[in-house]
Amino acid sequence: MRSVLLAPLFATAGLAQDQVRVTEYMYKGAGGEFFELTNTGAAPVDLTGWSFDDSDALPGNVDLSSLGTLAPGESAVVTETNAAIFELDWGLSGVKILGDNVIGNLSRNDTIFIFDAALLPHDVLHYGDEDYPGSVRTNGEGGFVCDEAIGTDFPWSWRKAKVGDSQGSVMSLTGDIGSPGAYVATPCDTYRYCTPAVPNSSGWSAEIFATGSFEVADNDLTLTGTQLPLNQFAYFLTSQTQGFVAQPPGSQGNLCLGGTIGRFRNDIQNSGTTGEISIQVDLTALPLSPPVAVAPGETWSFSAWFRDNNPTSTSNFTDGVAVTFE
């Protein structure tokens, strides 16, 4: 199984064997908002005394005790809708549902805090396509997390539900799409590697993220390079081969690609006052010679090169990100 080198945005305090995690959520839907909890561990977990809150982060605000004990692999749902109505809407049977939740309702950009019986944060998810550009917006379509990223609080690892996806997502009677009450472990389509990158003159290691859709037919992949030095020229690179070359000629950084490397030289950008660059990739014509169209099932890796002065003229690279396309 591929590893994901992602740093959590928030440290959770739950015991190692208590792997209760948020695995799906929808902040708005015709049938009401919801989020799903799954026991991803190997032992049952008693949720007596556990609680939930949104960005207010108040332990005890919404009591989860009525969900009882979650068996290994079992999921439960918390929703603002009446439990019986929610069950009918989604065609569920035997799923534990905590309904009529009118406290700590979710918004477009919000946080889901799960607290254990000791009132300590056990899991947390910061989300929102406005606060975290490029992450999913779950309006009428649930968002679910890929397996290796569970518990990392990394909103870009969440995928939008589609009917018939790896989760067995369906359309509810009210027209929402998701799979509340049943989480299926799904390998991540994207993972970062070759980290940490060599710090540049900003004092930071430059990073690359791949967001959007990983389905070739959608042609909707965005690459973003962050933590670059300000006001420097930069462009993205790609290859089907991962690699590691320390300090190529003229560089202080590490090149995380090997084999035949394509350069997005037609998309040279200046990092400006934000230290960021971003492009939408045309998957029908990656910049090799001749141009190459991405095919479903292929894995392509990406990085970015940038100029720097550290302290004299040099260059550097971001880390790498690999994307497996569908």
C-alpha positions in Angstrom: 0.0 0.0 0.0 1.3 3.4 -0.9 2.4 5.7 2.0 1.2 9.3 2.3 3.7 11.8 3.6 1.3 14.3 5.0 1.6 16.2 8.3 -1.5 16.5 10.5 -2.8 20.1 11.0 -3.9 19.1 14.5 -2.5 16.5 16.9 -5.1 14.0 18.2 -4.9 12.6 21.6 -6.8 9.3 21.3 -5.3 6.0 22.2 -3.6 4.1 19.4 -6.2 1.3 19.5 -9.1 3.7 19.4 -9.1 4.5 15.7 -12.5 6.2 15.5 -12.2 8.6 12.6 -14.4 11.0 10.5 -14.6 9.2 7.1 -17.4 11.1 5.2 -19.2 14.4 5.5 -21.7 16.6 3.7 -22.1 20.1 4.9 -25.3 20.7 3.0 -27.8 18.5 1.2 -31.5 18.3 0.2 -31.8 15.5 2.8 -29.7 17.3 5.4 -26.1 17.5 6.4 -24.3 14.6 8.0 -20.9 13.2 8.9 -19.8 9.6 9.3 -17.6 8.1 12.0 -15.9 4.7 11.4 -14.0 2.5 13.8 -10.9 1.8 11.7 -9.2 -0.1 14.5 -9.2 -3.8 15.5 -11.1 -3.5 18.8 -14.6 -2.3 19.7 -14.8 1.3 20.9 -17.5 2.5 23.4 -18.5 6.0 22.5 -20.1 6.7 25.9 -19.0 10.2 27.0 -17.7 11.0 23.5 -18.9 14.3 21.8 -18.7 16.4 18.7 -18.6 20.1 18.0 -17.8 22.3 15.0 -15.3 25.2 14.9 -16.3 26.3 18.4 -14.3 23.2 19.6 -16.3 22.7 22.8 -16.1 19.2 24.2 -19.4 17.8 25.3 -21.4 20.1 23.0 -23.1 17.3 21.1 -23.2 14.0 23.1 -22.4 10.9 21.0 -23.1 8.4 23.8 -26.3 7.1 22.2 -24.2 5.6 19.3 -23.0 3.0 21.8 -20.2 0.7 20.9 -18.7 0.7 17.4 -17.4 -2.7 16.3 -14.2 -2.8 14.2 -15.1 -1.6 10.7 -18.5 -0.3 11.8 -19.7 3.2 10.8 -22.2 5.5 12.4 -23.9 8.7 11.2 -24.6 12.1 12.9 -27.2 14.2 11.0 -29.5 17.2 11.5 -32.3 15.1 10.0 -34.6 12.9 12.0 -33.0 9.5 12.1 -35.9 7.6 10.7 -36.3 10.0 7.8 -32.5 9.9 7.1 -32.6 6.1 7.1 -35.5 6.0 4.6 -33.9 8.7 2.4 -30.7 6.7 2.0 -32.2 3.2 2.1 -30.2 2.3 5.2 -30.7 -0.7 7.5 -29.0 -1.5 10.8 -26.8 1.7 10.7 -26.5 3.6 14.0 -27.8 7.1 13.4 -27.8 10.1 15.7 -30.5 12.4 14.3 -32.0 15.7 15.0 -28.7 17.4 15.6 -29.3 21.1 15.7 -26.2 22.0 17.7 -22.9 22.8 16.0 -24.3 22.6 12.5 -21.8 22.5 9.7 -21.2 25.3 7.2 -19.3 25.5 3.9 -16.0 26.2 5.7 -15.9 24.6 9.1 -14.3 22.1 11.4 -15.5 18.7 12.8 -14.0 18.0 16.2 -14.5 14.6 17.8 -13.7 14.4 21.6 -13.3 11.3 23.6 -14.7 10.5 27.1 -11.7 12.4 28.7 -12.8 15.5 26.7 -9.6 15.3 24.7 -9.6 15.9 20.9 -9.6 12.4 19.2 -10.0 13.4 15.6 -10.4 16.7 13.7 -11.2 17.7 10.2 -10.7 21.3 8.9 -12.5 21.6 5.6 -13.9 24.1 3.1 -13.2 24.8 -0.6 -12.8 28.5 0.2 -10.4 28.1 3.2 -8.6 25.3 1.4 -8.8 26.1 -2.4 -8.8 23.0 -4.5 -10.4 20.8 -1.8 -13.9 19.3 -2.3 -17.1 21.2 -1.8 -19.7 18.9 -0.3 -22.9 20.5 -1.3 -25.3 17.6 -2.2 -22.3 15.3 -2.7 -20.5 13.7 0.2 -16.8 13.9 0.6 -14.8 10.8 1.7 -11.2 10.3 2.8 -8.8 8.0 1.1 -7.4 5.3 3.4 -3.8 6.3 4.0 -4.9 9.9 4.8 -7.4 9.0 7.5 -6.8 11.1 10.6 -4.3 13.5 9.0 -6.6 16.5 8.9 -5.5 17.2 5.3 -8.6 18.4 3.4 -7.0 17.9 -0.1 -7.0 14.1 0.5 -10.8 14.1 0.4 -12.7 13.0 -2.7 -16.2 13.9 -3.9 -18.7 11.0 -3.9 -20.0 9.8 -7.3 -22.6 7.2 -7.9 -20.9 3.8 -8.1 -17.6 4.9 -6.8 -15.3 2.8 -4.5 -17.6 3.6 -1.5 -20.6 2.2 -3.3 -22.1 5.7 -3.3 -25.8 6.1 -4.3 -28.2 8.8 -4.9 -30.7 9.3 -2.1 -34.4 9.8 -2.6 -33.9 13.6 -2.2 -31.1 13.6 -4.8 -28.0 13.7 -2.6 -25.0 11.5 -3.4 -22.9 9.6 -0.8 -22.5 6.5 1.2 -23.4 7.3 4.8 -23.0 4.4 7.2 -20.5 2.3 5.2 -16.8 3.2 4.7 -14.7 1.2 2.3 -10.9 1.6 2.5 -9.8 3.3 -0.7 -6.1 3.8 -1.6 -5.2 7.5 -2.2 -5.0 8.6 -5.8 -2.3 11.1 -4.9 0.6 11.0 -2.4 3.6 13.2 -1.8 7.1 11.9 -1.7 10.8 13.0 -1.6 10.1 15.1 1.5 11.3 17.3 3.0 12.6 19.5 0.2 15.8 21.5 0.7 14.8 24.9 2.4 15.1 27.9 0.1 15.9 31.5 0.8 12.4 31.9 2.4 13.5 29.6 5.1 10.9 27.1 4.1 10.9 23.9 2.1 8.8 24.4 -1.1 5.9 22.0 -1.5 3.7 20.8 -4.4 0.0 19.8 -4.2 -2.2 18.1 -6.8 -5.9 18.8 -6.5 -9.1 18.5 -8.4 -10.3 15.4 -10.2 -8.0 12.4 -10.9 -10.3 11.1 -13.6 -8.7 11.5 -17.0 -12.1 12.2 -18.6 -12.7 15.2 -16.4 -9.3 16.9 -17.4 -9.5 18.9 -14.2 -6.1 18.5 -12.4 -4.5 21.6 -10.7 -0.9 21.8 -9.6 0.1 24.3 -6.9 3.6 25.1 -5.7 3.8 26.8 -2.3 6.4 28.2 0.1 8.6 29.4 -2.8 10.8 32.4 -2.4 9.0 35.6 -3.4 9.2 37.2 -6.9 11.1 34.3 -8.5 10.4 32.5 -11.8 9.2 29.0 -11.6 7.6 26.2 -13.6 6.3 22.7 -13.1 7.9 19.4 -14.2 6.5 15.9 -14.8 7.6 12.3 -15.5 6.3 8.8 -15.2 9.4 8.0 -13.3 10.2 9.0 -9.7 13.8 9.7 -8.8 16.1 11.5 -6.5 19.1 13.6 -7.7 20.7 15.7 -5.0 21.8 19.2 -6.0 21.8 18.9 -9.8 24.2 21.4 -11.5 23.3 24.9 -10.5 20.8 23.9 -7.8 20.7 23.7 -4.1 17.7 21.4 -4.1 16.8 17.8 -4.9 15.2 16.7 -8.2 12.5 14.2 -7.4 11.9 13.0 -10.9 13.8 10.6 -13.2 13.5 9.2 -16.7 12.1 11.4 -19.4 11.1 14.7 -17.8 8.5 17.1 -19.3 8.8 20.8 -18.6 5.8 23.2 -18.5 7.9 26.0 -20.0 4.8 27.5 -21.7 3.5 28.1 -18.1 6.4 29.9 -16.6 5.2 32.0 -13.7 6.5 34.5 -11.1 5.9 33.5 -7.5 5.0 37.1 -6.7 4.3 38.3 -3.2 2.6 35.1 -2.1 5.4 32.6 -3.0 2.9 30.5 -5.0 2.3 29.3 -8.5 -0.5 27.3 -9.9 -1.6 25.8 -13.3 -4.4 23.6 -14.6 -2.9 20.7 -16.4 -4.1 19.7 -19.8 -4.1 15.9 -19.5 -4.5 15.4 -23.2 -1.0 16.9 -23.9 1.6 16.7 -21.2 4.7 18.7 -22.3 7.0 15.9 -23.6 8.3 15.5 -27.1 5.9 14.7 -28.7 3.1 15.7 -26.2 1.7 12.7 -24.3 -1.9 12.1 -23.3 -2.5 10.6 -19.9 -4.4 7.3 -19.8 -6.5 5.8 -17.0 -4.4 3.6 -14.7 -1.2 5.5 -15.3 0.8 7.2 -12.5 2.5 10.5 -13.2 4.7 12.4 -10.8 5.1 16.2 -10.6 7.5 18.7 -9.1 8.4 22.3 -9.6 11.7 24.1 -10.4 12.3 27.7 -9.3 15.0 30.4 -9.3 16.4 31.5 -6.0 19.1 33.7 -4.4 20.5 31.8 -1.4 22.6 33.9 -1.0 23.8 34.0 -4.7 22.0 33.0 -7.8 20.8 29.4 -7.7 17.7 27.2 -8.2 15.7 24.7 -6.1 12.8 22.3 -6.3 9.6 21.4 -4.5 9.1 17.9 -3.2 7.2 15.5 -5.5 3.6 14.4 -5.8 2.4 11.3 -7.6 -1.0 11.0 -9.1 -2.7 7.7 -10.2 -5.3 8.6 -12.7 -8.7 6.8 -13.2 
